[in-house]
Amino acid sequence: MPTFSEVTGLIVGDFSEANFQRDVIIEHRTKGLRRITDLHPSFMPMTYPLIYPYGEDGYRPDISLRDVATKIDEGHTLLQASRLFQQYIIDCYMAIEEERFRWIWNNQQKLRSNLFSGLMDAIHRGDFDCSKVGKLIILPSSHTGGPRYRIQNYQDTMTICKWAGYPDLFLTFTCNPKWQEINNMLRLVGQKNDDNRVDIICRVFKIKLFQLMQDLKKDQPFEKIIACLYTIEFQERGLPHAHILLFLHPTMKNPSANHIDKIISAEIPDLNVDPNGYIAVNKFMIHGPCGKHNSHSPCMMQDKRNTGIHVEKKGVFLDNRYVVPYHKNLIVKFDAHINVEICNYSRSVKYLFKYVHKGSDRTTATMESIDTTQEMDEIKTYLDCRYISATEAC
């Protein structure tokens, strides 16, 4: 069971082409009880009357763009709706997904002809079960997050490895919910709790991530980069973080120990010499438990040197053994946790694309028998018990 209280969407196993409708039922004047689709202008107002107190029209396919030149005094009911705002975001995201799946279901003939031009094409793509030929509902690789999408990206990455060699550096960039930009926006709209404004958190993180990637390529803190890639994931409580792989220029392959010491540190800076570095490491790069509290921790396999410098966390003095490897200039500039490690092996690629085998986030797993006479539905398999957080929906 989830250990944190959060708003999420759970798609259960009754999701199919025949059961695509939502449970908003109206009584038509002549046709009796009828369901309205999530694309009806009245769907959102009827689902969220507190957000639409005057019954305004919600989203519809032919909705027009607002004239930005016209000043409109809009209310902030939606943005002030706290967790109901998060539920609204998830509902909108799922409505968008449903509309995409409708198109995929209705265009299977086109997708199948594009994907499988012959029997050998089907075999090469892994669809080797002859009993499923002609009975497969395809979720194409163009659908972001689907299994074919992940496999295609994984194969592209392995092709990069064939050209550039194994990746050299592995970075993890984690969102800091206390970023000044987030706090400034919350003050602007008169709010204090950043947990409810996942839209602000996502937007600021995306901007910071883009800036980080630009700095890695242009400022070259790790020397010249010939290729890079990243994936974005979401923590239990919804905060986004990015795993980044960097492929360095061939002249930087197999760096010396002295060069590694110049770009990666795992020690606490001296407060008197580098106060900014000391503060950043203290805030973002201290981990635990290890040391005498957990002698089997991976960081204890090879002791780090003790320079006599320490930080205090909750009354406990921590030395270099508790420091996560980092690049000082990056953590000071971006005011966030940025872990940097030398990798140089293919397992780091597999780590980024572990969802090829793991699949999307789910809340449970079940074992059931499969009737081979029925068609295989990749869409249903992808959606069954899928777990969507408000941050991911944003």
C-alpha positions as CSV (number, residue, x, y, z in Angstrom):
1,M,0.0,0.0,0.0
2,P,1.2,3.6,-0.6
3,T,3.0,5.0,2.4
4,F,2.2,8.7,1.4
5,S,-1.1,10.4,1.1
6,E,-1.4,11.6,-2.4
7,V,-4.0,12.0,-5.2
8,T,-3.5,9.4,-8.0
9,G,-5.4,7.8,-10.8
10,L,-5.8,4.1,-11.0
11,I,-7.0,2.4,-14.2
12,V,-8.5,-0.9,-13.4
13,G,-9.0,-4.0,-15.6
14,D,-12.4,-3.2,-17.1
15,F,-10.9,-0.6,-19.5
16,S,-11.7,-1.6,-23.1
17,E,-13.0,-0.3,-26.4
18,A,-16.5,-1.3,-25.4
19,N,-16.2,0.4,-22.0
20,F,-14.6,3.7,-22.8
21,Q,-17.3,5.9,-21.3
22,R,-17.3,7.8,-18.0
23,D,-19.9,7.5,-15.3
24,V,-21.5,10.9,-15.8
25,I,-25.2,10.2,-16.7
26,I,-27.8,12.8,-17.6
27,E,-31.5,12.5,-18.2
28,H,-32.3,13.6,-21.7
29,R,-35.7,15.2,-22.3
30,T,-36.6,12.7,-25.0
31,K,-34.0,9.9,-24.9
32,G,-34.0,9.2,-21.2
33,L,-30.8,8.3,-19.3
34,R,-27.7,8.9,-21.3
35,R,-24.0,8.9,-20.7
36,I,-22.0,11.9,-21.9
37,T,-18.4,11.6,-23.1
38,D,-15.4,13.3,-21.6
39,L,-15.4,15.5,-24.7
40,H,-18.8,17.0,-24.0
41,P,-18.6,20.7,-22.9
42,S,-20.7,19.8,-19.8
43,F,-18.6,16.8,-18.7
44,M,-16.1,18.7,-16.6
45,P,-18.7,21.1,-15.0
46,M,-20.8,18.2,-14.0
47,T,-17.8,16.3,-12.6
48,Y,-16.4,19.3,-10.7
49,P,-19.2,21.6,-9.7
50,L,-16.9,23.4,-7.1
51,I,-14.4,24.3,-9.9
52,Y,-17.2,25.3,-12.3
53,P,-19.7,27.1,-9.9
54,Y,-21.6,28.7,-12.8
55,G,-21.7,25.7,-15.1
56,E,-19.2,27.1,-17.6
57,D,-18.3,25.0,-20.6
58,G,-15.3,22.7,-20.1
59,Y,-13.0,21.3,-22.7
60,R,-14.3,20.4,-26.1
61,P,-12.6,19.5,-29.4
62,D,-13.5,22.7,-31.2
63,I,-12.5,25.0,-28.3
64,S,-11.0,28.3,-29.6
65,L,-7.8,29.9,-28.4
66,R,-8.1,32.9,-26.1
67,D,-7.4,36.3,-27.5
68,V,-4.4,37.3,-25.4
69,A,-4.8,40.9,-26.4
70,T,-8.1,41.0,-24.6
71,K,-7.8,41.4,-20.8
72,I,-10.0,38.9,-19.0
73,D,-10.4,39.0,-15.3
74,E,-10.4,35.3,-14.7
75,G,-11.1,33.7,-11.3
76,H,-8.4,31.4,-9.7
77,T,-10.8,28.8,-8.4
78,L,-9.1,26.0,-10.2
79,L,-5.6,26.9,-9.0
80,Q,-6.9,27.4,-5.4
81,A,-8.6,24.0,-5.4
82,S,-5.7,22.2,-3.6
83,R,-6.1,18.4,-4.0
84,L,-9.2,18.8,-6.1
85,F,-6.9,20.6,-8.6
86,Q,-4.6,17.5,-8.6
87,Q,-7.6,15.2,-9.2
88,Y,-8.7,17.5,-12.1
89,I,-5.2,17.4,-13.7
90,I,-5.2,13.6,-13.5
91,D,-8.8,13.4,-14.9
92,C,-7.8,15.7,-17.8
93,Y,-4.7,13.7,-18.6
94,M,-6.6,10.4,-18.6
95,A,-9.2,12.0,-20.9
96,I,-6.4,13.0,-23.3
97,E,-5.0,9.4,-23.2
98,E,-8.5,7.9,-23.8
99,E,-8.9,10.1,-26.9
100,R,-5.5,8.9,-28.2
101,F,-6.4,5.3,-27.6
102,R,-9.7,5.7,-29.4
103,W,-7.7,6.8,-32.5
104,I,-5.4,3.8,-32.1
105,W,-8.3,1.3,-31.7
106,N,-10.0,2.8,-34.8
107,N,-6.9,2.7,-37.0
108,Q,-5.5,-0.7,-36.2
109,Q,-5.5,-1.7,-39.9
110,K,-3.2,1.2,-40.8
111,L,-0.9,0.6,-37.8
112,R,-0.7,-3.1,-38.6
113,S,0.1,-2.6,-42.2
114,N,2.8,-0.1,-41.3
115,L,4.4,-2.3,-38.6
116,F,4.1,-5.7,-40.3
117,S,4.6,-5.7,-44.1
118,G,5.4,-9.4,-44.0
119,L,5.8,-12.5,-41.9
120,M,9.6,-12.0,-41.4
121,D,8.9,-8.5,-40.2
122,A,6.6,-9.8,-37.5
123,I,9.2,-12.4,-36.4
124,H,12.0,-9.8,-36.3
125,R,9.9,-7.6,-34.1
126,G,9.3,-10.4,-31.6
127,D,5.7,-11.3,-32.6
128,F,6.6,-14.9,-33.1
129,D,3.4,-16.6,-31.8
130,C,1.5,-17.6,-34.9
131,S,-1.8,-18.1,-32.9
132,K,-1.8,-14.3,-32.3
133,V,-1.4,-13.3,-36.0
134,G,-4.3,-11.1,-36.9
135,K,-5.6,-11.0,-33.3
136,L,-3.2,-8.4,-31.9
137,I,-4.3,-4.9,-31.0
138,I,-1.1,-2.9,-31.4
139,L,0.0,0.0,-29.2
140,P,2.6,1.7,-31.6
141,S,5.9,3.1,-30.6
142,S,4.6,6.6,-31.3
143,H,2.6,6.4,-28.1
144,T,4.9,8.0,-25.4
145,G,5.5,5.6,-22.5
146,G,4.2,2.4,-24.1
147,P,6.3,-0.8,-24.3
148,R,7.2,-0.4,-28.0
149,Y,8.2,3.3,-27.3
150,R,10.6,2.2,-24.6
151,I,12.1,-0.7,-26.6
152,Q,12.6,1.6,-29.6
153,N,14.4,4.2,-27.4
154,Y,16.5,1.4,-25.8
155,Q,17.6,0.1,-29.2
156,D,18.4,3.7,-30.3
157,T,20.6,4.1,-27.2
158,M,22.4,0.8,-27.8
159,T,23.1,2.0,-31.4
160,I,24.7,5.2,-29.9
161,C,26.8,2.9,-27.7
162,K,28.0,1.0,-30.8
163,W,29.1,4.3,-32.3
164,A,30.4,6.2,-29.2
165,G,31.3,3.4,-26.8
166,Y,29.9,2.9,-23.4
167,P,28.6,6.0,-21.5
168,D,31.2,7.6,-19.3
169,L,29.2,9.6,-16.7
170,F,25.9,8.9,-15.0
171,L,24.1,11.9,-13.4
172,T,20.9,12.0,-11.3
173,F,19.3,15.4,-11.2
174,T,16.5,15.7,-8.6
175,C,13.8,18.5,-8.3
176,N,14.2,20.8,-5.3
177,P,10.7,21.9,-4.2
178,K,12.2,24.8,-2.3
179,W,13.7,26.4,-5.4
180,Q,13.4,30.2,-5.3
181,E,11.4,30.3,-8.6
182,I,8.8,28.0,-7.1
183,N,8.5,30.1,-4.0
184,N,8.2,33.3,-6.0
185,M,5.4,31.9,-8.0
186,L,3.5,30.6,-5.0
187,R,3.8,34.0,-3.3
188,L,2.6,35.7,-6.5
189,V,-0.7,33.6,-6.3
190,G,-0.9,33.8,-2.5
191,Q,-0.2,30.2,-1.8
192,K,2.2,28.6,0.6
193,N,2.0,24.8,0.1
194,D,4.0,23.7,-2.9
195,D,2.6,20.1,-2.7
196,N,-0.6,21.2,-4.3
197,R,0.9,23.2,-7.2
198,V,2.4,20.3,-9.1
199,D,2.1,22.3,-12.3
200,I,4.6,24.9,-11.0
201,I,7.0,22.2,-9.8
202,C,6.9,20.4,-13.2
203,R,7.4,23.6,-15.2
204,V,10.3,24.8,-13.1
205,F,12.0,21.4,-13.1
206,K,11.6,21.2,-16.9
207,I,13.3,24.6,-17.3
208,K,16.1,23.7,-14.9
209,L,16.7,20.4,-16.7
210,F,16.9,22.1,-20.1
211,Q,19.4,24.6,-18.7
212,L,21.4,21.8,-17.1
213,M,21.6,19.9,-20.5
214,Q,22.6,23.2,-22.2
215,D,25.4,23.8,-19.7
216,L,26.7,20.2,-20.0
217,K,27.0,20.6,-23.8
218,K,28.2,24.2,-24.1
219,D,30.0,25.0,-20.8
220,Q,31.5,21.5,-20.8
221,P,32.2,21.0,-17.1
222,F,33.1,17.4,-17.9
223,E,35.0,18.3,-21.2
224,K,33.6,17.7,-24.7
225,I,30.4,15.6,-24.9
226,I,29.6,13.8,-28.2
227,A,26.2,12.3,-27.1
228,C,23.8,12.5,-24.2
229,L,20.4,11.2,-23.2
230,Y,18.1,11.2,-20.2
231,T,14.9,9.8,-18.8
232,I,12.5,11.5,-16.3
233,E,11.0,9.5,-13.5
234,F,8.8,10.4,-10.5
235,Q,9.5,9.7,-6.8
236,E,6.9,8.1,-4.4
237,R,5.6,11.6,-3.5
238,G,5.6,12.7,-7.1
239,L,8.8,14.9,-7.3
240,P,10.4,14.4,-10.7
241,H,14.1,13.5,-11.2
242,A,16.2,12.8,-14.3
243,H,18.8,10.1,-15.0
244,I,21.4,11.4,-17.5
245,L,24.0,9.5,-19.4
246,L,27.0,11.4,-21.0
247,F,29.2,10.0,-23.7
248,L,32.6,11.9,-23.7
249,H,34.9,12.5,-26.6
250,P,37.3,9.6,-27.4
251,T,40.2,11.6,-26.0
252,M,38.5,11.7,-22.6
253,K,37.9,7.9,-22.4
254,N,39.6,6.1,-19.5
255,P,40.5,9.3,-17.6
256,S,43.2,9.3,-15.0
257,A,42.6,9.5,-11.3
258,N,43.8,13.1,-11.2
259,H,41.3,14.1,-13.9
260,I,38.5,12.3,-12.1
261,D,39.4,14.3,-8.9
262,K,39.0,17.5,-10.9
263,I,35.4,16.8,-12.1
264,I,34.0,14.6,-9.3
265,S,34.3,15.1,-5.5
266,A,33.0,13.0,-2.6
267,E,34.2,15.2,0.3
268,I,32.8,18.0,2.4
269,P,34.4,21.4,1.4
270,D,36.1,23.5,4.0
271,L,33.5,26.1,5.3
272,N,36.2,28.8,5.6
273,V,37.6,28.2,2.1
274,D,34.4,27.4,0.1
275,P,31.2,28.4,2.1
276,N,28.9,28.0,-1.0
277,G,30.2,24.5,-1.7
278,Y,29.9,23.6,2.0
279,I,26.3,24.7,2.2
280,A,25.3,23.0,-1.0
281,V,26.9,19.6,0.0
282,N,25.3,19.9,3.4
283,K,21.8,20.5,1.9
284,F,21.8,18.1,-1.0
285,M,24.7,15.5,-1.0
286,I,24.6,13.9,2.4
287,H,23.1,10.4,2.6
288,G,22.7,7.6,5.2
289,P,22.5,5.5,7.2
290,C,25.9,4.0,6.8
291,G,29.1,3.9,8.9
292,K,28.5,2.3,12.3
293,H,24.8,2.5,11.7
294,N,25.0,0.3,8.6
295,S,28.3,-1.3,8.0
296,H,27.0,-3.2,5.0
297,S,26.1,-0.1,3.0
298,P,27.8,-0.1,-0.5
299,C,29.8,3.1,0.4
300,M,31.4,1.2,3.3
301,M,33.1,-1.4,1.0
302,Q,36.0,1.0,0.5
303,D,36.6,3.6,3.2
304,K,36.7,7.3,2.2
305,R,39.5,9.4,3.7
306,N,38.7,11.5,6.8
307,T,39.8,15.1,6.3
308,G,38.5,16.1,9.7
309,I,35.6,18.2,8.2
310,H,32.1,17.3,9.1
311,V,28.5,18.6,8.9
312,E,25.8,18.3,11.6
313,K,22.4,16.7,10.8
314,K,19.8,16.4,13.5
315,G,22.5,16.4,16.2
316,V,24.7,13.8,14.4
317,F,28.1,14.7,13.1
318,L,28.7,13.3,9.6
319,D,32.1,13.1,7.7
320,N,33.1,12.3,4.1
321,R,31.8,8.7,4.4
322,Y,28.2,10.2,4.1
323,V,28.9,12.3,1.0
324,V,27.3,11.4,-2.4
325,P,29.7,12.1,-5.4
326,Y,29.0,15.4,-7.0
327,H,30.4,18.2,-9.2
328,K,30.7,21.3,-7.0
329,N,29.9,24.0,-9.6
330,L,26.7,22.2,-10.7
331,I,25.2,21.7,-7.3
332,V,26.0,25.3,-6.3
333,K,24.5,26.8,-9.5
334,F,21.4,24.6,-9.7
335,D,20.7,24.5,-5.9
336,A,19.7,20.8,-6.1
337,H,20.9,17.2,-5.7
338,I,23.1,16.3,-8.7
339,N,24.8,13.0,-8.2
340,V,27.8,12.3,-10.6
341,E,29.4,8.9,-11.1
342,I,31.9,7.3,-13.5
343,C,30.2,4.4,-15.2
344,N,31.7,3.1,-18.4
345,Y,29.6,-0.1,-18.7
346,S,26.3,-1.0,-20.4
347,R,24.4,-1.7,-17.2
348,S,23.8,2.1,-16.9
349,V,21.9,2.1,-20.1
350,K,19.8,-0.9,-18.9
351,Y,19.1,1.1,-15.7
352,L,17.6,4.0,-17.6
353,F,15.4,1.7,-19.6
354,K,14.5,-0.8,-16.9
355,Y,10.9,0.0,-17.8
356,V,11.4,-2.1,-20.9
357,H,10.9,-5.1,-18.6
358,K,9.3,-3.5,-15.6
359,G,6.5,-1.6,-17.5
360,S,4.7,1.4,-16.2
361,D,4.0,2.1,-12.5
362,R,1.3,-0.2,-11.2
363,T,-0.3,-0.8,-7.9
364,T,-0.7,-4.6,-8.0
365,A,0.1,-7.6,-10.2
366,T,-2.1,-10.6,-10.8
367,M,-1.7,-14.1,-12.3
368,E,-4.4,-15.2,-14.7
369,S,-4.9,-17.7,-17.5
370,I,-4.9,-16.5,-21.1
371,D,-7.3,-17.7,-23.7
372,T,-5.2,-17.9,-26.9
373,T,-8.3,-17.8,-29.1
374,Q,-9.0,-14.2,-28.0
375,E,-7.2,-11.2,-29.5
376,M,-4.2,-9.8,-27.6
377,D,-4.8,-6.2,-26.6
378,E,-1.5,-4.3,-26.0
379,I,-3.5,-1.2,-25.0
380,K,-5.4,-3.1,-22.2
381,T,-2.1,-4.7,-21.0
382,Y,-0.5,-1.3,-20.8
383,L,-3.4,0.3,-18.9
384,D,-4.4,-2.5,-16.6
385,C,-3.8,-1.3,-13.0
386,R,-1.7,1.7,-14.2
387,Y,-0.8,4.2,-11.4
388,I,-0.7,7.9,-12.4
389,S,0.4,10.6,-10.0
390,A,-0.6,14.2,-10.3
391,T,3.0,15.3,-11.1
392,E,3.3,12.7,-13.8
393,A,0.0,13.8,-15.3
394,C,1.3,17.4,-15.4
